[in-house]
Amino acid sequence: MIDQALMQPIKDGKFKFACNKDLPCFTKCCANLNLVLTPYDVLRLKNRLKLSSEAFLKKYTFSYVDQAYGVPVVKLKMNNDKTRQCPFVTPEGCSVYEDRPGACRLYPVGRAASKISEKHATGEYYFIIKESHCLGFNEKRDWTVQEWVMDQSMDEYNTMNDFFMDITAGRRAKTIKALSEQQLQMYYMACYDLDDFRRFVFETTFLDKFDITQGIRKCIKTDETELMAFACKWLKFSLFGEKTIRLGSHIQA
């Protein structure tokens, strides 16, 4: 969550910024964070650390049901010290840099995205997060927003994050907040505990109930990003009754 007082418009879609470890403020932005992790963030980090989803979530995160949105939210635990530094920051910088969360990757730019429904294109708005301690804005490197997004390899993050936004896009808050405790647990599993969701698909009667082609079965068993996309379809079916997955003919009958 970002303090709205720090959010500034990007005039003409251009800004100046550069970060390096010679700046006195280096890694100051990596402390005392209120950092929400997306499902794709969790996937990248747990694989980087060679941990199961469950082990990563238990060690590095905490979760709660957001009262505004009605669904589980996962946040990164800061170190329990005076500065509350990120557990992955070192004097040399980020130890998981290639797989750092999308919000860190995009910083000092922020992205607000919304969608009326799955049939509509994602609307997005970029803004600058201007914190007083950050000296990177005094550097002379020029960027357009699109150049920054490409340079930080955000395309895959945005694509995967938009998959999950589709689950609740266009739904009334009343509908989402009516989800049962069991449904919220299902949401948490499918979004964040991908290893558990894989077991749910392949080690229960799940595949006996749904018409899933052999090609898709093979794909979601070996490709975690495909499994995440499949999890989104399953959540739309199981939580809201959308026809995103077909029941087997024997079940339909």
N, C-alpha and C positions, 0 to 999 in steps of 0.2 A: 504494500500500500504506500502511495506517495503523498507526501504533504503537498496539498494543492497550492500552497504559498510558494513552493519551489518551481512550479510548472509555468513555463513561459512559452509563448508562441514562437515559432521559427520564421522569422521574417524572410519572405521570398524563398522559403525552403532552403536557406543556406545558413551556415554557421562556421565558426572557427573553433577548432579543438585538437588537442594532441595530449597523449598521456605517456609518460616514461618514468622510470625509477629514479631519475635525477631530479624530479620535481619534489619539493619539500612535502607536498600533500600526498605522495604516493602511498596507496593502500588505505588512506583515511576513509575513502568511500566504502571500504570493506568491513566496517565496524558498526555496531549498534543498528543492524538492519532489521527491517520488518519485511522479510523477503518471502513472498508467496512462490512456491514451486509449482510449475505446471506438470502434468503427467509426463510430457516429453523431457522436461528437466530431470525428473526422477529417473527415467530410463537411461539418459545419457550419463548421469552421475553414478548410478549403481553399477553400470557396466564399466565405467572408468575405474571405479574402486574395486571391481571384481567381487561385488557383494550381491546377494539375492535382494529382491525388492524388499522383502520383509526385514532383512538385516539392516539395509540402508535406512528404511523408514524408522525403524526402532532407534537406531543410533544417532541419526542426524536430523530428524524432523519431529514436529508435533502437529496434531490435526484437531480440528473442531468443525462443527457445522456452522457456517456463516449465517447469521440471522437475517442479513439483507438478501442473500441469494438462495438460502435454503438448502445448500449442498455442502458436502465436506470440502474443506480447504486444508492444504498442507503447507506448512511454513518450515524454513530452515532454522535449526537451533543455532544460536550464537554461542560462543564459548562463555562459560560461566566465570568471567573475569571482569576486571574493572572497565575495560574498553569494549567488552562484548564483541570481540572480533569474530569474523567468519571463521569456521573451523578449517577452511581450506586456504586461508591466506598465510603467506610466509613473508619474511623481509624481502625476498626476491620477487614477490608478486603471487599470483594465483597458482596454486599447485595443480588445479584441474582446468587450466585455462582453455584448452581445446574443447572441453565439455562443460564449461561454466554455464550457469543458468541463463536463459534468454534475457532476463531483466538486466543482468550484469553485462552480458554481451552487447546489448543495445545502448547502455549508459554512455554518455549523459543524455541520450535521447530516450524518450518514452513513447510507447504506442498504446493508444486506446482503440479497441476494435469492438464493433457491434454488428449484429445481424438480426434483421426482422424475422427471417425464417431461412431454412436451408435453400429455398429456391432463389433467394436474393443474394447478391454479391456482398462480401464482407465490406463494411464501411470502416475506414481507419483514419486516425488522426495522430500525427506525430508532434511532439512538443519537446522542449529542452527542460532538463531537470538541473536547475542552476543552484548548487549548494555553495555556501560562502567559502568553504575551505578549499574548493577545487580551483587550482591554478591552471588547469588545462585550457581554460577559455582564453588565457593570455597568449597561448601559442599561436603561430601564424598559419597553421595548416587549414586550408579551406575545404569544406565539404558541402555537398548537397545531401538531402535526406536519403535519396536513393543510393548515392555513392556510399554513404555510411552503412546503410542496411546491407548492401552487397559486400562491403569490406568486412563486416562482422559476421558474415555467413548466416544471416537471419532468415533467409527464405524457407529453409526446411523447418525451423522453429515455428515460424508464422503459420506454415501449412498445417503442421501437426496440431498446433494450439487451436487453429480454426476448426479442426475436426471436432474437438471437444466442446468448443463454443456452440457448435451445431446441436448438441444434445439438448440444451435448454433454450436455444434461440427462439424468440417469438412466443414463448410460453408465458402464461400468466404466473405471477409470483404465487398466487393462491394455489395453483396446480402443483408447483414445485414444493411448496411448503407443506403440502398434504402427503408427501412421500412418507412411508412408514420407516421405522428404525431398520427393519430388514432391507428395505429398498435402498436406504442410505448406505448400509454396509456393502450392498452389491455395487453401488456407485463407486465407493472408495476402492473396492477390490479391482474393478474393471479399469478405473482410471489410474490408480497409483501402484497397486500390488500386482504387477503384470505377471510375475511368476505364479502367483496363486490363481490368477485368472486362466493362465495356460493349463494348470492342473484341473481347474474347473471344467474347461472345455474338453480336455483329452483323457481325464481320469474319472469322469462321472458318466452318467447316461446322456449328457448334453447332445452328443452327436447322433444318438438314437432318436432324438426328438425333432431335430431340424434337418432340412434338406440342404446340406452343405456339400458342394462338389468335392471330388478328390483333389482337384487342382487347388481349391481354396484351402482345404485341410492341410495340404503340404506346404502351401505358402505361409499360413499363419503359424505353422509349427516351427518354421525355420527363420522367419523374418519378423522381428519384434515390432517394427513399425507397421507392418501389415496386421499384426495381431492387435495393435492399438486401434487401428482404423476399424477392425472387426468389432472390438470392444465397444466402440462408439455406436455401431449399428445395433449391437445387442442391447445396449442400454436404452436406445430409443424404442426398441421392441418391448423390452421387459418392464420399463418404467412408464411408458406412455402409449403403448399399444400400436406404434407405427409398424407398417409392414416392411421393415428393413431386412428381416430374415424370414425365410419361409419355413413353416412347420412341415414335418414329414407327412406324406400322404396318409399314413396310418393314424397319425395324430389328428389331422384335419377331419378324417372320416369319423 
